[in-house]
């Protein structure tokens, strides 16, 4: 059995491929050095300030089933609120994260419907670089919970596949599009994009076209070599 490759965020590969693209482009010449005494180009103006996230009004927990979950979690729940009718619990990332999620599962939330991720790097006033939201549902009681965890860039989080099997596909999607790595599991690989795609298209620090351009450059280069 071959050893599985460790997932990484291969941003540096983009610059290398761009350099190869420029080298292979026909008709490109190196510009002459600027003569002494010529006026250099004006520096680019500073970009607009980062937008501030405007959150919806947070209402206190009022339903008995919501209070029951909070009683079960105790001080493990760092915050909780209701916004637009959605019950949200804030947890911290750590070694006990899967165990805390298992407590919620044991109290009726038997279906993980989605794991969504947000890149907050272009916003002011956010706790960390990324936000992960786990959307949980109780089939028997028709109740929903959103569990939210914040992560820094490069910070990993333990998988919850042992709690909800559906986490397999959702974690792979978050890794594929955002580059967040889930540990304590096998088979963490891309699920939407090709395995040799470069970068993660939902990250805000990369142009959405850079991964596409770099991947296309690889295909063009291979086609030329095979011709």
ABEGO torsion letter per residue (X at the ends): XBBBBBBBBBAAAAAAAAAAAAAABBGBBBBBBBBBGBBBBBBBBBBBBBBBBBBBBBBBBABAAAAAAAAAAEAABABBBBBGGBBBBBBBBEAAAAAAAAAAAAAGBABBABBBBBBAAABBGBABABBBBBBBBBAAAGBBBBBBBBBBBGBBBBBAAAABAAAAAAAAAAAAAAGBBBBGBBGBBBAABBAABBEBAABAABBAAAAAAAAAAAAAAAAAAAX
